[in-house]
Structures are given as C-alpha cells and as structure tokens.
Amino acid sequence: MKLQQLILRDVTRENILLPLYITEENIRRKRMVTEELYVRMEEASFLSYGIEGVYFRMGGKAGLDTFQNSFSCGKWKKYTIIEHVFITLELKGDFKLQLMHARLQDGEVVETLLSEREIHTEELIEITEEFGALQEEGIFYVVLEALQAGSLLCSGYYGTEDLQPTQEVKLAIDICTFKREQYVARNMEILKRDILENEDSPCYGKVWVHISDNASSLEGIVDSQEHITVDKNANLGGVGGFTRGIIETQKRAGEGYTHVLLMDDDATISSAAVEANYLLLAYLKPEYFGYTVGGKLLVLGHPFVQFEVGAQWNEGKIVALKNNRDIRLVEEVLDSEREDETVEYQGWWYCCIPLQEIDPANLPLPIFIHRDDVEYGLRVGRERFIFMNRICIWHEAFAGKMPGPLDYYDIRNHAITNAIHCPQYTKEDFKRFVSKWIWGNIGKYRYKYVDYNVKAVEDFCKGIDWLLDTDAFALHQELFAMNYKAKPISEWVGFEGITEEQLERRERGFKNPGALGRKFHMATANGFFFPVKSRKIVISEPYGNVHILYRRPRTIVVDNYGNGVYLERDRKQFWECKRKLEKALKLIDEKYDAAAKSYRERYRELVSREFWEKYLGI
C-alpha cells in the first residue's frame, strides 16, 4: 500500500502562480531555489522541467531529508494505525543506498544510519528496503550516492503492508472566491490533472470541489462539471462563502462525505498535500477522528519560507507558530514536525474539519472577514489539530497588502471573539488594545484608518442585535469607500526625485531603535512634538515600522501589488484623531460590558443552519 509518492521534480516552480510583482529578476535576487524542498542534490539534478527523475554524475548524491520527500514517522506513529514502513525505488546504475532516521535533540540534528547496501543494475529495476517499525519522533529518509556517472532515480514511494482503513473518507474542498479567477482556474487544472481525473491518485473518486463565487465572475472561466460545483453566492465575505460550502457538503453527507477542507481562493494548491491529507485521515486512530488537519502556510513570494504552523489567539495577541522558517534546512524540517506548543486555531487557507464536528446548529459567525477562522477554530477545533510535513499551501504574505477596511474588522471581530471565548477579557484590556492600534495609525499618518477603528468600537458596543440587523455587504461597501485611493507606483517615480529603486527597496535596511528609543518615540507621539528633521519622503510598507517615520512627516506606502499611497503629518488631524480616541474609550467604558455579554450569551442565534440559509438566501 502506497502511503507517500516521491516527488522528483520541482513542482513548486511549475505550479505556483506567483503574484504579478514577482519577476524573474526578483526570483534570482531572492534565491527562490525550491529544489531543496524535494531533494538535496550534489553533482545531481532533476531530469528536466516537468519530468520525474534525478540524474547523477559520478559521486553525485541525493538526500530525501526534505519537507516534501521525507517520511514523518513520528506523526504517522502517533496518529495512525501504521506500524511499519518500507521504501520502493525505481533505479538504474550503480548506487550506495542508505536508510536514515533523523530527529532533533537539544536543537541539534541527530542522524542515525539504519542500513546500507550497494545496488548494481544495467536495467531500470524496482528495489524495496525496509525501514522497520516507526519511531516515536523525527523522519525516515534515503540517501543515494552514485558509484557510476549516468545513474538514474526515476520514481519511488513509501509504503506499508495492506491495511483496512479505519474510516471511509470522502473529502469536500470548500473554496470561497471573490474576483480571483486566475488563481481558481489554475488550482482547478492542477486538481483535475492530479486527482479528479487521475485514476492513479489514492483519492480518485473521493474528492469533490465546491466553489462559492461571491462575485459571480467565474462563468466561462470555471463552470460546474463532474466533481466541481460552482454556486453563485451572495457577497457576504469569506465566512459567507465558506459557510455556503459547509452547508452544501452537509447536504451530501448521505453520499459519504466525511470532511470539508476550507481553502483560500488566492492560495496555490498542492495536490500532494491533498493526497497526504486523505491517506492520513483514512488510517487515523479512532481517538483522533474529531481532529482538524491543518495545512502549513508557506509564503507565495518566497516559497521555501514557512509562515505558520497553526497559531495561538492569546486574547488577540496572536502568535504565528514556527514562523519565518527556511524549510529547505533539515533542522527546520524536523522542528516543523515537533508539537511543542499548543495550537489554538488554524487559518482557513487550508483547514480540514471532520463533518462530525460541525453541528448544523454550530456553524461559523457571520462576521464577514478576518477573525472568522479564529473564532470558529476556538469553538470547533478546541486545540485538537494535526499538522504534517508535505500538507501545506502557498499563500501571499499578509503584510504585503494595505489593511484598508481590515482595520475595522480586525478591531470589531477581535472584540466579538474575546467576548465569546475569553470572558476574562475586560473593557480595560479592550481600551489598551484600541489605544495602541489608534496611536499606531496616528504615528503612521493613517488618519482615515482611525475612522475605521472608531467605527469598529461603536459598532461592537451596539451589541449583537446590531449585527443581526446589519446588511454586511452594504457595510463593506461603506467601509471600502472610506479608504485611501492608491496609484500605481509608476506614477510616483520622479515625484520629488523618487526613483523606482527606492520604491522597490522600501524599508529594507531600517534598524529598529532600542527599547529606550522606542519608549521615547511613543511618549512624543513619534516625534510629533518636535520639529521635523527631514522632509525627505520615506518609502514604507503596509505593515511597516512606525519608528521609521520618527520626525519624518511624509511617506508613500507601497504594497506588493505595485500601488502606493501618499500620506503626510497633519496637526489638525492629529488633535482630531486624539479626540476621536478619547470618545471611543469613553464609549467602551459605558457600553463594553453589556455588548460583550450579549455576544457571549446569544451568539448561537447567528450560527444555526436556519439562520444561515435565510442569510445566504438559499
């Protein structure tokens, strides 16, 4: 029985649909080398673009101690009924073959040679080697060394004895999209090629895709077909689209669907991840049937960087676990598998939830976007998550987008989530949170964002009845109209001598001041009470460092889509925003406790199947 097919080509470079701002020059400059996600090679190389296999020169080596091709023996042992594993390789030539185990001990990689043999063959043959019993932690992998130039590794897989699955699995992939036609079309082609129309896939016939088209823009690009259903959906945000997919999957429970995999529209899918997810579920120990499988989040623009392996809410002080790791490194491959921190929720870029855990009276909250996955993860996940190497998704870095209306949702939905799940969170905590956020926007001259922040406070303080009666789409349009108007960065080139290189460079090279310096900046409103030291325009980033603007009155904020917004310090706006903050804090004092209580005690009015079908108009 095949558990994990080897990937012997650079699928990342073939499949990833890079954002428009990532050029070939940027790829070379950022060393976006992704081969080492699959195979570590010395004097060896992949055969050619799109063709499986590794070609060896004399003395060439290939190691499979990688994110995509090592075998996560510790995870398979803990969560599944699998007990033993072997590897089968299709080879031609002369090799020294080593079976290896690796684990982390005190931060150091400990490698153990399990067995070694030589192979000599003039024909392409299959050989099978036993790793034996799974070990408690770490990874199994193979190292091949060519004893003759021209030797070939053509394919392979990790396998085990034929076993009866512990559960019959059928997987619904739930995608919500809003004007991301290019990404959705590309992902559907990958899924059709590798799974939906591929009889050799382990989950062939076991996967159905539901797409909620919130913009009604997919017609003629991606239409309903066998194994793919596209439904035009009311634009009620990401949560509206994902909940539509959950409901449509629940309707198919009689057809055997057992899990729903929530996946972002602008993520780049990995079919190998879906297959690994399916096989993991099929052989889970029964005590883990209720667990959610999460996809590790990799950065689209830097495909070897791991952004997150689950996260902690911490009453809103979010911690992305195992953040900013280069998973080409074997020590990071191993550390990524360690379960040394509690996962509180998983983002909906890749979140596979058992249908048995989704009661029709316990659907997500209708809070449009941002923190919707946090709230539902806290409510349904209950710290029961499984992550495994290879199960991943590539998504654009969140820090590359201008916040805009998110500066409203991130405060309002923060308060709603804490009201429901963190009753110990007080109005004093919320006041500190709002104050810090608003002062950050004042320090970055984002005065319109202060209006978002204050409106978020006002709307939360109206309590749950306000949310029940609100037209979410109309509200989002109102928020969108409040935002700054950006211009392409090409229009900023030459503005007061600004060069294209400066616009591209942005904050790179800026060093954060020390602790005392940061405190002084905070005490002086980022230098507001002192004369400016330079009127030179600072090129900053959407989620950039406020300290880069200390006593610098002008900035152009450049995002990853090649757009820029010009902002400048304004004394009148400063004092007006300060008054708005004081008014918001007073409102929190008066209304927070009653509003929080209304959400905590009555949120179930907004999460029933009956509510959602009426809300979505289905």
PABATI-353081 format. One line per field, with one value per residue (C-alpha): residue in three letters; x, y, z; residue number from 1. Coordinates in steps of 0.5 Angstrom, whole numbers, always signed. Layout:
N
residu	c(ALA	...);
x	c(X	...);
y	c(Y	...);
z	c(Z	...);
num	c(NUM	...);
# end
This chain:
618
residu	c(MET	LYS	LEU	GLN	GLN	LEU	ILE	LEU	ARG	ASP	VAL	THR	ARG	GLU	ASN	ILE	LEU	LEU	PRO	LEU	TYR	ILE	THR	GLU	GLU	ASN	ILE	ARG	ARG	LYS	ARG	MET	VAL	THR	GLU	GLU	LEU	TYR	VAL	ARG	MET	GLU	GLU	ALA	SER	PHE	LEU	SER	TYR	GLY	ILE	GLU	GLY	VAL	TYR	PHE	ARG	MET	GLY	GLY	LYS	ALA	GLY	LEU	ASP	THR	PHE	GLN	ASN	SER	PHE	SER	CYS	GLY	LYS	TRP	LYS	LYS	TYR	THR	ILE	ILE	GLU	HIS	VAL	PHE	ILE	THR	LEU	GLU	LEU	LYS	GLY	ASP	PHE	LYS	LEU	GLN	LEU	MET	HIS	ALA	ARG	LEU	GLN	ASP	GLY	GLU	VAL	VAL	GLU	THR	LEU	LEU	SER	GLU	ARG	GLU	ILE	HIS	THR	GLU	GLU	LEU	ILE	GLU	ILE	THR	GLU	GLU	PHE	GLY	ALA	LEU	GLN	GLU	GLU	GLY	ILE	PHE	TYR	VAL	VAL	LEU	GLU	ALA	LEU	GLN	ALA	GLY	SER	LEU	LEU	CYS	SER	GLY	TYR	TYR	GLY	THR	GLU	ASP	LEU	GLN	PRO	THR	GLN	GLU	VAL	LYS	LEU	ALA	ILE	ASP	ILE	CYS	THR	PHE	LYS	ARG	GLU	GLN	TYR	VAL	ALA	ARG	ASN	MET	GLU	ILE	LEU	LYS	ARG	ASP	ILE	LEU	GLU	ASN	GLU	ASP	SER	PRO	CYS	TYR	GLY	LYS	VAL	TRP	VAL	HIS	ILE	SER	ASP	ASN	ALA	SER	SER	LEU	GLU	GLY	ILE	VAL	ASP	SER	GLN	GLU	HIS	ILE	THR	VAL	ASP	LYS	ASN	ALA	ASN	LEU	GLY	GLY	VAL	GLY	GLY	PHE	THR	ARG	GLY	ILE	ILE	GLU	THR	GLN	LYS	ARG	ALA	GLY	GLU	GLY	TYR	THR	HIS	VAL	LEU	LEU	MET	ASP	ASP	ASP	ALA	THR	ILE	SER	SER	ALA	ALA	VAL	GLU	ALA	ASN	TYR	LEU	LEU	LEU	ALA	TYR	LEU	LYS	PRO	GLU	TYR	PHE	GLY	TYR	THR	VAL	GLY	GLY	LYS	LEU	LEU	VAL	LEU	GLY	HIS	PRO	PHE	VAL	GLN	PHE	GLU	VAL	GLY	ALA	GLN	TRP	ASN	GLU	GLY	LYS	ILE	VAL	ALA	LEU	LYS	ASN	ASN	ARG	ASP	ILE	ARG	LEU	VAL	GLU	GLU	VAL	LEU	ASP	SER	GLU	ARG	GLU	ASP	GLU	THR	VAL	GLU	TYR	GLN	GLY	TRP	TRP	TYR	CYS	CYS	ILE	PRO	LEU	GLN	GLU	ILE	ASP	PRO	ALA	ASN	LEU	PRO	LEU	PRO	ILE	PHE	ILE	HIS	ARG	ASP	ASP	VAL	GLU	TYR	GLY	LEU	ARG	VAL	GLY	ARG	GLU	ARG	PHE	ILE	PHE	MET	ASN	ARG	ILE	CYS	ILE	TRP	HIS	GLU	ALA	PHE	ALA	GLY	LYS	MET	PRO	GLY	PRO	LEU	ASP	TYR	TYR	ASP	ILE	ARG	ASN	HIS	ALA	ILE	THR	ASN	ALA	ILE	HIS	CYS	PRO	GLN	TYR	THR	LYS	GLU	ASP	PHE	LYS	ARG	PHE	VAL	SER	LYS	TRP	ILE	TRP	GLY	ASN	ILE	GLY	LYS	TYR	ARG	TYR	LYS	TYR	VAL	ASP	TYR	ASN	VAL	LYS	ALA	VAL	GLU	ASP	PHE	CYS	LYS	GLY	ILE	ASP	TRP	LEU	LEU	ASP	THR	ASP	ALA	PHE	ALA	LEU	HIS	GLN	GLU	LEU	PHE	ALA	MET	ASN	TYR	LYS	ALA	LYS	PRO	ILE	SER	GLU	TRP	VAL	GLY	PHE	GLU	GLY	ILE	THR	GLU	GLU	GLN	LEU	GLU	ARG	ARG	GLU	ARG	GLY	PHE	LYS	ASN	PRO	GLY	ALA	LEU	GLY	ARG	LYS	PHE	HIS	MET	ALA	THR	ALA	ASN	GLY	PHE	PHE	PHE	PRO	VAL	LYS	SER	ARG	LYS	ILE	VAL	ILE	SER	GLU	PRO	TYR	GLY	ASN	VAL	HIS	ILE	LEU	TYR	ARG	ARG	PRO	ARG	THR	ILE	VAL	VAL	ASP	ASN	TYR	GLY	ASN	GLY	VAL	TYR	LEU	GLU	ARG	ASP	ARG	LYS	GLN	PHE	TRP	GLU	CYS	LYS	ARG	LYS	LEU	GLU	LYS	ALA	LEU	LYS	LEU	ILE	ASP	GLU	LYS	TYR	ASP	ALA	ALA	ALA	LYS	SER	TYR	ARG	GLU	ARG	TYR	ARG	GLU	LEU	VAL	SER	ARG	GLU	PHE	TRP	GLU	LYS	TYR	LEU	GLY	ILE);
x	c(+0	+3	+3	+7	+9	+16	+16	+23	+22	+21	+13	+13	+16	+12	+5	+6	+2	+7	+4	+5	+10	+15	+19	+24	+30	+26	+27	+34	+36	+32	+35	+28	+31	+26	+29	+31	+24	+24	+31	+38	+43	+50	+53	+46	+40	+33	+32	+28	+22	+16	+19	+20	+27	+34	+41	+47	+54	+60	+60	+53	+49	+41	+38	+31	+31	+27	+20	+16	+20	+22	+17	+14	+15	+13	+7	+5	+6	+2	-4	-5	-5	+1	+7	+12	+14	+19	+21	+21	+25	+26	+33	+38	+46	+51	+49	+51	+44	+43	+37	+37	+33	+34	+31	+32	+36	+37	+37	+42	+40	+42	+42	+42	+44	+39	+42	+47	+47	+50	+46	+49	+44	+44	+37	+31	+29	+25	+28	+25	+28	+25	+26	+22	+18	+16	+20	+17	+19	+23	+23	+26	+29	+34	+41	+43	+51	+52	+58	+58	+56	+49	+46	+38	+33	+26	+21	+19	+14	+14	+9	+7	+3	-4	-9	-16	-18	-20	-25	-28	-26	-29	-27	-30	-26	-29	-27	-29	-27	-28	-25	-19	-21	-14	-12	-18	-18	-10	-12	-18	-13	-8	-13	-16	-10	-7	-13	-20	-19	-13	-14	-8	-9	-10	-16	-19	-27	-26	-26	-31	-30	-35	-33	-37	-37	-38	-37	-41	-35	-33	-38	-34	-27	-29	-36	-40	-37	-36	-33	-33	-39	-39	-45	-46	-46	-49	-42	-42	-35	-30	-34	-41	-37	-34	-41	-44	-39	-40	-48	-47	-42	-47	-53	-48	-47	-51	-46	-41	-37	-34	-29	-29	-23	-23	-18	-17	-18	-11	-7	-3	-6	-1	-5	+1	-2	-9	-7	-3	-9	-13	-9	-7	-15	-16	-12	-13	-13	-21	-19	-17	-23	-25	-18	-18	-12	-8	-4	+3	+3	+8	+10	+8	+13	+19	+16	+21	+19	+14	+10	+6	+4	-2	-3	-5	-10	-8	-14	-12	-4	-3	+3	+4	+8	+14	+14	+19	+23	+27	+24	+30	+34	+34	+34	+27	+24	+25	+23	+17	+14	+15	+9	+12	+7	-1	-5	-11	-13	-12	-13	-18	-12	-12	-17	-20	-25	-29	-36	-38	-35	-40	-47	-52	-53	-46	-44	-39	-41	-43	-37	-35	-28	-22	-22	-28	-23	-20	-27	-29	-22	-23	-30	-30	-22	-21	-14	-14	-10	-6	+0	+5	+10	+8	+1	+2	-1	+3	-1	+2	+5	-1	+4	+4	-3	-5	-10	-16	-23	-19	-17	-25	-26	-19	-22	-29	-28	-23	-28	-33	-28	-26	-33	-35	-28	-25	-30	-24	-22	-24	-26	-19	-16	-20	-18	-11	-12	-16	-11	-5	-8	-10	-4	+0	-4	-3	+4	+4	-1	-6	-12	-17	-16	-17	-24	-24	-22	-27	-33	-31	-31	-38	-41	-39	-41	-48	-49	-51	-58	-54	-50	-57	-60	-54	-53	-46	-45	-47	-43	-37	-38	-39	-32	-29	-31	-27	-21	-15	-14	-8	-4	+1	+8	+10	+6	+10	+17	+20	+16	+20	+26	+24	+27	+24	+29	+27	+20	+22	+27	+22	+24	+30	+36	+32	+34	+29	+31	+33	+28	+29	+29	+22	+19	+22	+18	+12	+12	+13	+8	+13	+16	+10	+12	+19	+21	+22	+29	+28	+22	+25	+20	+20	+18	+15	+11	+3	+5	+12	+15	+12	+19	+22	+17	+20	+20	+19	+13	+12	+11	+9	+6	+8	+4	+6	+1	+5	+1	+3	-1	+2	+1	+3	+3	-2	-3	-10	-12	-7	-11	-18	-16	-14	-21	-24	-20	-22	-29	-28	-25	-31	-36	-32	-33	-40	-42	-37	-39	-47	-44	-40	-45	-50	-45	-43	-50	-53	-48	-52	-57	-53	-49	-55	-57	-64	-60	-55	-60	-64	-58	-55	-62	-61);
y	c(+0	+7	+12	+17	+18	+21	+28	+28	+35	+42	+42	+49	+53	+49	+50	+56	+62	+68	+75	+80	+84	+77	+78	+73	+78	+78	+71	+71	+76	+73	+66	+63	+56	+51	+44	+43	+43	+36	+33	+35	+34	+35	+33	+31	+35	+34	+31	+37	+41	+37	+30	+26	+23	+25	+24	+23	+25	+21	+21	+25	+25	+26	+26	+26	+29	+35	+38	+34	+28	+25	+21	+24	+17	+21	+23	+17	+13	+18	+19	+13	+5	+5	+1	-1	+3	+1	+5	+3	+6	+5	+6	+5	+5	+4	+6	+6	+7	+9	+9	+14	+17	+24	+27	+34	+33	+40	+44	+39	+34	+27	+23	+15	+10	+4	+0	+1	-3	-3	-3	-5	-6	-4	-4	+0	-4	-3	-5	-5	-3	-4	+2	-3	+0	+7	+11	+16	+22	+25	+23	+17	+18	+16	+18	+16	+16	+15	+10	+11	+17	+17	+13	+15	+15	+15	+14	+12	+11	+10	+4	-1	-7	-7	-5	-4	+4	+6	+10	+11	+18	+23	+30	+36	+42	+49	+55	+62	+67	+74	+76	+71	+68	+67	+63	+59	+57	+55	+51	+47	+45	+42	+38	+36	+33	+30	+28	+29	+26	+21	+14	+13	+18	+15	+19	+19	+19	+21	+29	+34	+41	+47	+54	+60	+65	+71	+76	+72	+72	+65	+64	+62	+61	+56	+52	+47	+40	+33	+33	+41	+45	+53	+57	+64	+67	+73	+77	+76	+76	+70	+67	+67	+63	+58	+57	+56	+51	+47	+47	+44	+39	+37	+36	+31	+27	+22	+21	+19	+26	+26	+32	+39	+43	+50	+53	+61	+62	+66	+60	+56	+49	+42	+36	+32	+36	+33	+26	+26	+29	+24	+18	+21	+21	+14	+11	+15	+12	+13	+17	+23	+22	+29	+33	+38	+37	+44	+46	+49	+56	+58	+64	+65	+70	+66	+59	+56	+60	+57	+63	+59	+52	+54	+60	+62	+67	+70	+74	+78	+78	+73	+68	+65	+59	+56	+63	+65	+59	+57	+50	+48	+47	+40	+43	+47	+40	+37	+43	+44	+37	+38	+39	+43	+49	+49	+51	+55	+55	+54	+59	+58	+58	+50	+47	+40	+40	+33	+34	+30	+36	+41	+41	+44	+49	+51	+54	+60	+67	+72	+77	+78	+77	+77	+73	+69	+63	+65	+65	+58	+55	+56	+54	+48	+46	+46	+45	+39	+40	+35	+38	+34	+36	+36	+38	+45	+51	+57	+64	+71	+74	+78	+84	+86	+88	+95	+94	+99	+96	+91	+96	+96	+88	+87	+91	+89	+82	+82	+84	+79	+74	+75	+77	+70	+66	+70	+72	+75	+80	+87	+93	+96	+91	+93	+100	+99	+95	+100	+106	+102	+101	+108	+111	+107	+110	+117	+115	+113	+119	+114	+119	+115	+109	+112	+113	+105	+104	+108	+106	+99	+101	+104	+98	+93	+97	+97	+89	+83	+86	+91	+85	+81	+87	+90	+89	+86	+88	+95	+96	+93	+98	+104	+102	+101	+108	+111	+108	+112	+112	+109	+110	+105	+106	+108	+115	+116	+115	+122	+125	+130	+126	+119	+113	+106	+103	+107	+105	+98	+98	+101	+99	+94	+96	+100	+98	+99	+103	+100	+100	+107	+110	+106	+109	+116	+116	+113	+119	+124	+121	+119	+126	+130	+135	+136	+140	+135	+133	+132	+133	+127	+122	+116	+110	+105	+98	+97	+94	+97	+100	+106	+108	+109	+116	+119	+126	+125	+128	+125	+118	+114	+107	+102	+95	+88	+90	+96	+101	+107	+112	+118	+121	+126	+129	+134	+138	+139	+131	+129	+133	+131	+124	+124	+127	+121	+116	+119	+119	+112	+110	+113	+109	+103	+105	+106	+100	+95	+90	+90	+89	+83	+80	+80	+76	+71	+69	+70	+68	+62	+66	+67	+60	+56	+53	+56	+63	+62	+59	+65	+70	+67	+67	+59);
z	c(+0	-2	+3	+0	-7	-8	-12	-16	-20	-17	-17	-13	-19	-24	-20	-16	-19	-17	-16	-21	-17	-17	-23	-26	-23	-16	-16	-18	-13	-7	-9	-9	-10	-9	-11	-4	-1	-5	-6	-3	-9	-10	-17	-19	-22	-24	-31	-34	-33	-31	-32	-26	-24	-22	-26	-22	-24	-21	-14	-14	-8	-7	+0	+2	+8	+6	+7	+1	+1	+8	+12	+18	+22	+29	+26	+23	+29	+34	+30	+25	+26	+21	+25	+19	+13	+7	+1	-6	-11	-19	-20	-26	-25	-19	-12	-5	-1	+6	+10	+15	+21	+24	+30	+34	+41	+44	+38	+34	+28	+31	+25	+25	+20	+20	+14	+8	+1	-6	-12	-19	-25	-32	-33	-29	-23	-17	-10	-4	+3	+10	+15	+20	+26	+26	+31	+36	+33	+27	+20	+16	+9	+4	+2	-5	-8	-15	-16	-23	-28	-31	-26	-25	-20	-23	-18	-11	-5	+2	+3	+9	+9	+6	+12	+12	+13	+20	+17	+10	+8	+2	+2	+0	-2	+0	-4	-3	-8	-10	-16	-16	-23	-25	-18	-18	-25	-24	-18	-21	-27	-22	-18	-25	-27	-21	-17	-20	-27	-25	-23	-20	-15	-8	-7	-14	-14	-6	-7	-9	-10	-8	-10	-7	-13	-9	-14	-20	-24	-26	-31	-37	-33	-28	-29	-26	-28	-26	-19	-19	-17	-18	-14	-15	-8	-4	-3	+5	+6	+6	+12	+8	+2	+7	+11	+4	+2	+9	+8	+1	+4	+10	+4	+1	+8	+5	-1	+4	+5	+12	+12	+9	+7	+7	+3	+0	-7	-8	-5	-9	-8	-7	-10	-6	+0	-1	-2	+4	+8	+5	+7	+14	+15	+12	+17	+24	+30	+32	+38	+33	+29	+31	+30	+25	+20	+18	+12	+14	+11	+6	+3	-4	-6	-2	-3	+2	+8	+13	+16	+20	+23	+27	+32	+39	+40	+47	+47	+41	+42	+36	+36	+29	+31	+28	+24	+19	+18	+12	+11	+6	+12	+15	+22	+20	+17	+24	+28	+24	+26	+33	+38	+43	+43	+44	+37	+39	+32	+24	+19	+13	+8	+9	+15	+14	+19	+20	+19	+25	+29	+25	+28	+24	+30	+31	+24	+24	+26	+20	+21	+14	+14	+19	+26	+23	+22	+29	+33	+29	+31	+38	+38	+34	+34	+41	+41	+37	+31	+27	+22	+18	+13	+6	+8	+6	+2	-1	+0	-1	+5	+9	+11	+3	+3	+5	+11	+9	+12	+15	+20	+22	+22	+26	+32	+32	+31	+36	+41	+39	+39	+46	+48	+47	+48	+53	+59	+63	+58	+61	+58	+61	+56	+50	+52	+52	+45	+42	+44	+42	+35	+34	+36	+31	+26	+28	+28	+21	+19	+17	+20	+16	+19	+26	+23	+22	+29	+32	+28	+30	+37	+36	+32	+37	+43	+40	+42	+38	+36	+31	+28	+27	+23	+19	+12	+12	+4	+5	+11	+7	+1	+6	+9	+2	+0	+7	+4	+1	-6	-9	-15	-19	-17	-24	-22	-16	-20	-21	-15	-11	-14	-12	-16	-18	-14	-8	-9	-9	-3	+2	+9	+8	+12	+17	+24	+30	+36	+42	+48	+51	+44	+43	+49	+48	+41	+44	+49	+44	+39	+34	+35	+33	+39	+36	+29	+23	+22	+14	+9	+5	+3	+7	+3	+8	+8	+9	+16	+17	+23	+26	+28	+21	+21	+27	+26	+18	+16	+9	+7	+1	+3	-3	-3	-6	-12	-14	-11	-7	-2	+0	+7	+11	+18	+20	+26	+26	+24	+30	+35	+32	+32	+39	+41	+37	+41	+48	+45	+44	+50	+54	+50	+52	+59	+58	+53	+53	+59	+56	+49	+51	+55	+49	+44	+50	+51	+45	+39	+38	+35	+29	+28	+26	+19	+19	+20	+15	+10	+11	+11	+4	+1	-1);
num	c(1	2	3	4	5	6	7	8	9	10	11	12	13	14	15	16	17	18	19	20	21	22	23	24	25	26	27	28	29	30	31	32	33	34	35	36	37	38	39	40	41	42	43	44	45	46	47	48	49	50	51	52	53	54	55	56	57	58	59	60	61	62	63	64	65	66	67	68	69	70	71	72	73	74	75	76	77	78	79	80	81	82	83	84	85	86	87	88	89	90	91	92	93	94	95	96	97	98	99	100	101	102	103	104	105	106	107	108	109	110	111	112	113	114	115	116	117	118	119	120	121	122	123	124	125	126	127	128	129	130	131	132	133	134	135	136	137	138	139	140	141	142	143	144	145	146	147	148	149	150	151	152	153	154	155	156	157	158	159	160	161	162	163	164	165	166	167	168	169	170	171	172	173	174	175	176	177	178	179	180	181	182	183	184	185	186	187	188	189	190	191	192	193	194	195	196	197	198	199	200	201	202	203	204	205	206	207	208	209	210	211	212	213	214	215	216	217	218	219	220	221	222	223	224	225	226	227	228	229	230	231	232	233	234	235	236	237	238	239	240	241	242	243	244	245	246	247	248	249	250	251	252	253	254	255	256	257	258	259	260	261	262	263	264	265	266	267	268	269	270	271	272	273	274	275	276	277	278	279	280	281	282	283	284	285	286	287	288	289	290	291	292	293	294	295	296	297	298	299	300	301	302	303	304	305	306	307	308	309	310	311	312	313	314	315	316	317	318	319	320	321	322	323	324	325	326	327	328	329	330	331	332	333	334	335	336	337	338	339	340	341	342	343	344	345	346	347	348	349	350	351	352	353	354	355	356	357	358	359	360	361	362	363	364	365	366	367	368	369	370	371	372	373	374	375	376	377	378	379	380	381	382	383	384	385	386	387	388	389	390	391	392	393	394	395	396	397	398	399	400	401	402	403	404	405	406	407	408	409	410	411	412	413	414	415	416	417	418	419	420	421	422	423	424	425	426	427	428	429	430	431	432	433	434	435	436	437	438	439	440	441	442	443	444	445	446	447	448	449	450	451	452	453	454	455	456	457	458	459	460	461	462	463	464	465	466	467	468	469	470	471	472	473	474	475	476	477	478	479	480	481	482	483	484	485	486	487	488	489	490	491	492	493	494	495	496	497	498	499	500	501	502	503	504	505	506	507	508	509	510	511	512	513	514	515	516	517	518	519	520	521	522	523	524	525	526	527	528	529	530	531	532	533	534	535	536	537	538	539	540	541	542	543	544	545	546	547	548	549	550	551	552	553	554	555	556	557	558	559	560	561	562	563	564	565	566	567	568	569	570	571	572	573	574	575	576	577	578	579	580	581	582	583	584	585	586	587	588	589	590	591	592	593	594	595	596	597	598	599	600	601	602	603	604	605	606	607	608	609	610	611	612	613	614	615	616	617	618);
# end
